[in-house]
Amino acid sequence: MRKLKIVFHKKLGVSLTQEEYEQFLKAFAGTTYRSLSEYASKLVTGKPVAVITRDRSYDDFTEAFIEYRKSLENILATGGFSDAEKQWLFGQVQLMQQSINKIYDNVRQAKEHLWDWQGPELQ
């Protein structure tokens, strides 16, 4: 099935100071849009702007995984696993699984929220 192409009929020029333009570019860099005109069009028409956000759960997971990997390398370098080391490894695996579950839940909820959102009502 072919996607219909939207034809634009009007163009709009905007004058900005250097500072305003740099601020606009900085804000644009934090979005998911590929062109300045697409981003500007969303702003002018009052439509929602898609921005890039950090996922704190993912950051926590990455940090925990790096620590886990370093600790595991140290344990492996010693040659064997004591009972205490096995318990610690098991606990770390459980923490990683909990973090993975949080990431999955956050992404799923964000997607559901995105699809449920209708945007501002136009009058």
C-alpha positions in Angstrom: 0.0 0.0 0.0 1.4 3.4 -1.0 1.7 6.2 1.5 0.0 9.4 0.5 2.3 12.4 0.1 1.3 15.6 1.8 1.6 18.6 -0.4 2.5 21.9 1.4 1.1 25.1 -0.2 2.5 27.9 1.9 6.0 28.8 3.2 6.8 30.9 6.3 10.0 32.8 6.9 11.1 33.7 10.4 13.8 36.2 11.5 15.8 35.3 14.6 18.7 36.9 16.3 21.9 34.8 16.5 21.2 34.0 20.1 17.6 32.9 19.3 18.8 30.8 16.4 21.4 29.0 18.5 18.7 28.4 21.1 16.4 27.0 18.4 19.2 24.7 17.1 20.0 23.5 20.7 16.3 22.7 21.2 16.1 21.0 17.8 19.1 18.8 18.7 17.1 17.3 21.5 14.3 16.2 19.2 13.7 13.2 17.0 13.1 15.3 13.8 15.4 15.1 10.8 14.8 18.6 9.5 14.6 22.1 10.9 11.4 22.8 8.9 9.6 19.8 10.3 10.5 20.8 13.9 9.5 24.5 13.2 6.2 23.4 11.7 5.4 21.5 14.8 6.2 24.5 17.0 4.2 27.0 14.9 1.1 24.8 14.7 1.2 24.0 18.4 1.4 20.3 17.8 3.3 18.1 20.2 7.1 17.9 19.7 8.8 14.6 20.1 11.9 15.0 22.3 14.7 12.6 23.2 14.7 11.8 26.9 17.1 9.9 29.0 15.9 6.6 30.5 17.0 6.6 34.1 16.3 2.8 34.5 18.6 2.1 31.5 21.3 4.3 32.9 21.1 2.5 36.3 21.2 -0.8 34.5 24.3 0.2 32.5 26.1 1.4 35.6 25.2 -1.8 37.5 26.3 -4.0 34.6 29.7 -2.3 34.3 30.3 -2.8 38.1 29.1 -6.4 37.7 31.4 -7.1 34.8 34.4 -5.6 36.7 33.7 -7.6 39.8 33.1 -10.8 37.8 36.5 -10.3 36.0 38.2 -10.0 39.4 36.6 -13.1 40.7 37.4 -15.1 37.5 41.0 -14.0 37.8 41.3 -15.6 41.2 40.6 -19.0 39.8 37.5 -20.4 41.5 34.3 -19.5 43.2 33.7 -19.8 46.9 30.2 -20.2 48.3 30.2 -16.5 49.2 31.1 -15.5 45.7 28.5 -17.8 44.2 25.8 -16.2 46.4 27.1 -12.7 45.4 26.9 -13.6 41.7 23.4 -15.0 42.2 22.3 -11.8 43.9 23.8 -9.7 41.1 22.0 -11.7 38.4 18.8 -11.1 40.3 19.4 -7.4 40.5 20.1 -7.3 36.8 16.9 -9.2 36.0 15.0 -6.7 38.1 16.6 -3.8 36.2 15.8 -5.4 32.9 12.1 -5.9 34.0 12.0 -2.2 35.0 13.3 -1.1 31.6 10.8 -3.3 29.8 7.9 -1.9 31.9 9.0 1.7 31.4 9.3 1.3 27.7 6.0 -0.5 27.4 4.2 2.1 29.5 5.8 5.0 27.6 4.6 3.4 24.3 1.1 2.9 25.6 1.0 6.5 26.9 2.3 7.8 23.5 -0.4 6.0 21.6 -3.2 7.0 24.0 -2.3 10.7 23.9 -4.5 12.7 21.5 -2.7 16.0 21.6 -4.1 19.5 22.4 -7.6 20.3 21.3 -7.8 22.9 18.6 -10.6 25.6 18.9 
